[in-house]
Amino acid sequence: MKSLVLAEKPSVAREIARVLGCKKEHKFHFEGSKYIVTWALGHLIELKMPEHYDPKYKTWRLEDLPIIPEKMGLKVIRQTSRHYKGIELLAKRTDIKDCIIATDAGREGELVARWILKKLNWKKPILRLWISSQTDKAIRDGFKHLKPGKQFEALYQSAVCRAEADWLIGLNVTRALTTKYNDPLSAGRVQTPTLAMIMKRETEIQKFVPKPYWTIHAKIGSIHTIWERNGEKRIFSKETAEHLLANLNGKKGTVIKVERKQKKEHQPLPYDLTELQRDANKRFGFSAKKTLTILQKLYEHYKLVTYPRTDSRYLTADMESTMFDRLQAMASGYKDEIRPLLSNKGKILSKRVFNNEKVTDHHAIIPTEEPLNMSQLSTDERKLYDLIARRFLALFYPAYEYETVHAVFDVNGETLTAKETIVLNNGFKTVLGKQQDEPENRNIPALVKGQSFAVHQVEIEEKLEEPPLRYSEADILTQMEKFGLGTPATRADIIERLIETEAVERKNGRFYPTKKGKQLIELVNDELKSPELTARWEKELEAIARGKGNPEFFLNNIRKQTKRLVNEIKNSDRSYKAHNLTGSMCPECGSFLKIRSTKEGRLLACSNMECRYSKRKDPKLSNRRCPQCKKRMEIHNGKAGVYFQCRRCNVVEKAEEKKTAVNNRKDRALIQKYSPKSDSFGTSLGDLLKQVLEEQQ
């Protein structure tokens, strides 16, 4: 008898099969003496769409809403139905005794597998492979310690609740808004409050009225100081600033206070996904989606890091014994940093990182025991791995120790202050390097209370208050984490969804709401805009996953909420005007055309939702990059053939003709048969046959 192993992706299935010795490769599976390894392609099963419950729902009508099935059904995704049938045939084999779920060890991974098994009407035992890295050792150890499937029943119920809640609210509210206002308007329980936060910041910026203010700087002896009163360094009256300037110039400054404090900064904890996405955005400008994509490759393909989709920054106590092996595996890329750590037997100095109670489904993201080969990694992969590696290495270094010096001077009744930081032990910052927010040292000499110095170089500096910055991706992730919007695994997709639906646009790393987004946030229910409501839902889902919540109670509330939200939209008297309408008319139905921005450039699409007419407004963008500005070049088809053009730089490049590869086995045999010893005539099959015919004449 054999076990059916169900992985999430072909690449993971291939690795598991290799480790388990399943050498027979088939179209939909790998087979060995004890195991049959198959895979999903992401989701193979999804919730039924409205039209599967009733064909009338194919047409979107406001009067049909809300659509709330009594019991949600499942269906096979059409594009991957052949692969599902392949798994179905395996499941019917009489020599299979149980199923080992080997999908991603998280909520969504559990859902992928369980829905497949539910659709298969699986009755045999279920086991769970639960691992945090894809190394051979982790896979072997995981199969030695398989967990019973019942242990993850609550996690599956939480995943079902999340999926059904998103279907009920997202689908119904989106259909209600779209049909009422005759424009594609997307809303959801996570994306809408995220858009509301971006919109709130935009409102703050628009309402901001800048005020001028002044600061006063002076040198007292050799020390740089700044005027201060009750902790405030800004002066909002020019007259007051000028009066102070006159009052300070040429006077004596007396030391009234010198405060020295020795401080210690502990090693930072390793990364969870959100913190890593935040740092990668700040340091390299990576989007959350890009960071997750690269991280997934480091985890699955290279096996260099542990499970990415984690919300914990701690490690379990039993992992302490693996630290030496992890350091050895990294040594080729970090020789100088790791050499002293190996001589110390890989002892972690930051003991607080080991905390079983703060590890949820997965521990923090750290390097694995897989040997590092930096030359295999792309530039972006190296950047991200380096962030993870250095944060991990910091745990082995001592704390950062420094002394702060705060000197206070009295100058003619006014207070001027100076601050300095003196590094005593660079500690873990040796491996992390200088951080952007570190203060620069200024040499304050030894001071004694009562000492006096001449005041000189008194300067007044005028500045203007600045509005708050628009959110960067790092800021958005911080806010989403603060309010519990989404999970580490879903936040990147939520941000990308807002861009795809044209509610916001990304410019120079900052998020700007579009005209469509500004109108949408006015139309959406106030309740749905509240991050507190969504955060409460996420807490309930987490409680269900821990076995402490009631799935039925949660979904009943979601159904009630859906009815209320849809009725609010139906009864709303608010108006909406499509921001992208043009003066051109659709040649098929006579409605106005509107401009839509896509990844391939701008399209002209009919505003009538029942009409499918569209045409390209801008030339199609290719994947060819301009050699000067690095932007994607337009692709054109002219008299001389296909060419690429960058209008910005006035660069034109001709497309190279693709050489047809000889893949057919018979063609390769013919080439071998008729190839002359001299290859001067050519190597294509057509040329060779032509040569043979000429020789026979």
Number of C-alpha atoms within 10 A of each C-alpha: 11 17 20 26 25 26 27 22 18 17 13 21 23 20 19 24 24 15 15 20 15 20 14 12 14 9 8 18 22 22 20 17 13 14 20 24 30 28 27 22 14 16 18 22 25 16 17 16 16 18 11 14 13 9 9 12 15 11 11 16 14 17 10 13 19 21 18 16 12 7 6 14 13 16 16 19 16 10 9 15 14 14 17 23 14 15 21 17 11 18 20 11 11 9 12 17 14 18 24 24 27 29 27 22 20 19 21 22 19 24 23 25 25 22 21 23 21 12 15 16 11 16 10 11 13 19 20 24 24 22 23 24 25 24 24 17 12 16 21 15 14 18 18 10 13 15 17 14 16 13 12 18 17 22 23 24 22 27 24 23 21 19 15 16 23 16 19 23 25 20 20 25 29 18 26 28 23 19 18 18 16 16 17 16 23 23 28 23 25 28 24 26 27 26 24 23 18 23 22 13 19 20 12 14 15 11 10 13 10 10 10 14 17 18 20 22 20 22 19 26 15 14 17 17 22 20 24 18 12 6 7 9 17 17 19 15 12 15 10 11 20 15 11 17 19 11 14 23 17 14 15 18 26 22 20 15 16 16 11 14 11 13 15 15 13 18 24 15 18 25 25 23 23 27 18 22 28 22 18 21 20 16 13 12 18 20 21 27 18 16 24 22 15 16 27 18 15 23 22 20 14 18 21 26 25 25 27 28 25 24 23 21 23 23 25 16 12 9 10 15 11 12 19 17 17 19 26 20 19 22 18 14 16 18 12 11 18 20 14 13 18 16 9 12 12 22 17 21 15 17 14 13 21 19 14 13 9 16 17 15 15 24 27 26 30 25 28 25 24 20 19 21 14 15 9 10 14 10 11 14 17 16 15 21 21 17 17 20 24 21 22 24 24 25 22 24 23 20 21 18 18 17 16 16 18 16 22 22 27 17 23 14 10 14 18 26 23 19 20 17 21 17 15 13 15 16 21 23 20 15 20 16 10 10 8 7 6 8 11 9 12 14 14 17 9 7 13 13 13 13 12 18 18 15 21 18 12 17 16 16 10 15 13 10 11 12 14 12 13 19 21 22 24 24 18 22 22 17 17 22 18 11 18 20 27 21 17 23 19 14 22 22 15 21 22 18 15 20 19 14 18 20 23 24 18 14 9 8 17 16 24 21 24 16 15 20 26 19 19 20 20 14 19 24 19 13 15 23 23 18 24 15 17 23 21 14 21 20 14 19 25 18 17 22 22 15 17 12 18 16 20 11 9 18 17 12 11 19 20 11 17 23 18 15 21 23 15 17 18 16 8 13 8 10 10 15 12 15 13 14 17 14 9 13 16 19 12 10 14 13 17 17 23 21 19 18 15 12 8 15 14 17 19 22 24 26 26 17 15 10 14 11 16 17 12 14 14 13 15 16 20 15 12 17 16 21 13 11 12 10 16 18 25 22 21 17 10 8 7 7 11 14 17 22 22 22 11 11 12 9 14 15 15 13 14 9 8 6 7 7 7 12 8 8 8 10 13 13 12 13 18 13 10 14 20 15 6 7 9 7 11 13 14 16 18 10 13 20 15 10 16 13 9 8 8 6 5
